[in-house]
Amino acid sequence: MQTRPLGRTGRRISAIGLGCATFGREIDEEASRRIMDHAVERGVTFFDTAEGYGGGQARAYRKTYLEVDDVREKTGEMSSSECIIGRWLRDRGCLDRVTICTKVSTCN
């Protein structure tokens, strides 16, 4: 896997990142863990997530702003994508091998 420098931090990240928006939404925790294991085994070290991905707030956002009331969430856990990744990092003990890019949404 090719890597790229992360600014001037001295850290390098994989040229390909893993998008984790569906963790806890369309994909349950067990499948999410398998995907992260697979990615890291192949050299992917950059994971993209946000506190607004997955879980309860994803459905609320669709209902409020998109006027769509569907149920896709595999969990009602708030910020489930970040929570799933955090538990996986703890259990695998690989925090030093993975870089997490996350975002914080704002309320208007």
Secondary structure by P-SEA (a helix, b strand, c coil): cbbbbcccccbbbbccccccccccccccaaaaaaaaaaaaaacccbbbbcccccccaaaaaaaaccccccccccccccaaaaaaaaaaaaaacccccbbbbbbbbbcc
